[in-house]
Amino acid sequence: KLVDEDEPLFLSLINDLFPGIVLEKAGYPDLEEAISNQVNAAGLINHPSWTLKVIQLYETQSVRHGFMALGPSGTGKSCCISVLMRAMSDCGEPHREMRMNPKAITAQQMFGRLDVATNDWTDGIFSTLWRRTHKAKKGEHIWLVLDGPVDAIWIENLNSVLDDNKTLTLANGDRIPMHPTCKIVFEPHNIDNASPATVSRNGMVYMSPSGLDWQPILDGWLTNRGTGEAEN
C-alpha cells in the first residue's frame, strides 16, 4: 500500500535500480472488454484509474484465496468487486457473492455457539455460509464478502482459513475445509485493528480517494438523469 505522495518516490527508486527498463503492462483483452461492458451496463463511467483497480483485484484473486479491497467510503470498493465478478462471469466463469457485515453481530452469532448445558451446537451466520459454499453448482465460484470494519475479535478466528490450511475450525471441533472455488473477500475502511499475522495472509488492493475524483461521479449521476435535466 503506497499513499499518493510516496508513489513518485518509489517509481524513481525503481528507475534508479533498473535504468532503461520499461515495465510492460499485462494485457487481459477479453476481461477488459467484459469489464467495459459491465461498467456501461451498470450506468457507471469507465474511469481509467478505477478500472486499473479492477484489474489489480483480478490479479490479486488469481494468486490469493483471501484478499482485501481497502479504502474509505466512496472510492468504489463494492462496485469494483461486483463489476469484476460479473465480468468474470461473462468470460465463462460464473461468480456469485455472499455478503455479510461481521461487525454488526457478536462472535458467537458469527461463528456459532455451543450450549454448555445440553452440548447442542448452533451454527453462526458465517459458518452457515461457509457450509453453503460446499453445495455450490459445479464450476460456480463463490466469494464470501465481509463488508465491515476489521476487528481483532473475529478476524483472528479466520487465520486458519487465510493461511495454507484453508480450514475453518469451530468451537464444537468441526474442521470445514475451504471449497476450491471459494474466495474470502474483506471490504474494510482501514486495518488499524488487524494484527500483522492477519495482514500478511491477505492480498491487498488499496482504493485511494484520489483514484476516483468528483468528475466521474458527476458524469455517472448525469447519465441517470433525463436528457433535459442533464443539459441544464
N, C-alpha and C positions, 0 to 999 in steps of 0.2 A: 504494500500500500504506500503510494507516494502522494504527498499533497502537491498541489499545482506549483507551489513555489520551488519545490525540490526537483521537479521533473527535468527542467532545462539543465540543472547542475548534474543530474545523473546521466543524462544523454551526452553531455560534454565529457564526463569522465569515461564513458564507454567509447566515445570517439577518440580520446587520447590513448586508450588501451589498444584499440583496434582501428588505427587510422586507415582511411581509404576504403573501408569495408562498409557496404550499404546493405542493410538488412532487408531482404525481400519479404514482402507481405505474403502470408499464406493465403491461398485463394480457395474459397468454397463456393463456386459459381451457382450450383444447384440450391444450396442452403440460402445464399444471399438473395437469390431470386424469390425463394419461398418467403423469406423474411420481408422483402419489399412488398410482396402481395398481401401478406398478413397485416403489415402496417397500414396499407391502404384500406384493407377490409375493415380494420378496427377504427378507421377515421382518424388515424394518427398522422404525424409528419415524419418523413424519413430523414431524421436529423443525423448527419454523419457520425458525430461523436457518441451519440446514444446507440446508434446501430453498431458501432465498434464494441460497445459494452455487451451487446447481444452476442457478437462473435466470440468475445472473450469468455462469456459464460458458457458458450458451446464448447470451447476448447478446454475449459476447466472441468466440465462434466464428463468430458471424454476420458479424463485420467483420474478423476476422483469420484468416490461414491457419496461423499459428504462435502458440501461447499456452501459458502455464504454469499449472498448479494447484500453488500454492506453499504449503508449510506443514509443520510437524513431523508425525511419525508419529502415527497415532491420531486425526487430525482428519477423516478420511472422504474423502480425495482420490480413492482408487481407486473407492470406492463412488459418489462424486459423478459421476465420468466414466462408469462403467458404467450407472448409473441413467439419466443423460441420454441416452446412446446408445440404450438400449432404449426410452426414452420417445419419442425422435425416430423410431425405427423404427415404433413404434405409430402415429405421426402420418403414416405413409406414406412416410418417407424411410429406407430400410434402411441401417443403420450396422453396421460391423464394425471391430474393432480388431486391430492387430498390435502386440504388446508385446515390448520387449527392454530389457535393462539395459546401457547403453553403458559403464558404469564397470567391468563385470566382464570386459571384453575390451580388447585393445590397439587403437590407432587403425587399424593395418593390418588387424586382424581385423574391424573395424567397417566401414571404407570400401573395403578391397581392397588387394591387393599386386601390384606389378609386379616380375617376376623380371628382374633386370638382365642375367643371362647369356643367357636364352632369349627375353626380351622377351614372355613369356607373362603374361597378366593373370588374376588370381584375384579374383573378387568377394568383398567382405566381407558381413557379415550385414545391415548397414543398406542397402547398395547393392542387395543381392538383394531385400530387402523393398520398396525403392523401385521396382525394376523390376516387382515383382508388382502394385503398385497400378495399373499400366497395363493389367493383364489382368483387372481387376475387371469384374463384370457391369454392364451399362448401368443407371445410376441408383443404383448402390450406392456409399455413402460409406465411405471407409476412413480411420481415424485411426491414425497411427503413434505409439504411446505410448512415450516414452523414460523409463522408470521407474528413476531412479537419480541419484546426486549429479552436479551440473553441474561439469564440468572444462573448463578453457580449452583443453586439448589437442584434444578432439573437438568441442566446441560452436562453436569459431571456424571449423571447416570447414563449418558449416551456415549461415554468414552469407549466402551467395549464395542459399540456399534460403529464408531467412526474409525477405529484402528483396523488392523488386518484381520481381527477375529470376526468382524461383521456380525456380531451376535448380540441380541437384546436379552439381558439377564434380568429376570423379575424376582420379586421377594418370595414367591412361592417355589422357587427353584427351577422354573421353566427357563429354558435357553432356546430362543427362537432365532434361527439364522436369518440373515438378510436375503431376500429374494434376489436372484441375479439381475432382474430388470428393474429393481427399485433403487431410487436415489433419495437421499435426505437433504433438504434444502433449508437453510436458515435465512430469514429476511429481517435482520435487526437494524436498529438505528446506529448502535455502537457496540463494541465488545469490551467495555470497561470492566465488566464483572466476569469475563471469561478467563480461565486460567491458561497459562502457556501450553499446557498439555492439550487442552481443547483446541486452541488456535492452531497448533502445529498439525493437528489431524485433519484440518479443513482446507479446502481450496478457497481462495478469497478473490472476489471481484468487487472493487470499491467503486461505487457510483458517486462521483463527485458532483456537488451542486453546480459547478461551473460547466459540467458536461451537458447540462440541459438548461439553457437560459430562458428568458421570458418569450423570445420571438417564436420558437416552435410551439410553445404552449398557446400563445395568442393565435397563431395560424391554425392550430388544431381546433380551437374554440370557434373560430370564424367559419371553418368548414361545416360545422354543425348548425350554423345559423342559416336563416333564409337568405336568398341572394340579395334582396333589397336591404336587409338589415346588415349584412356583411359589408356592402358597399358604403353604407352610411358610417 
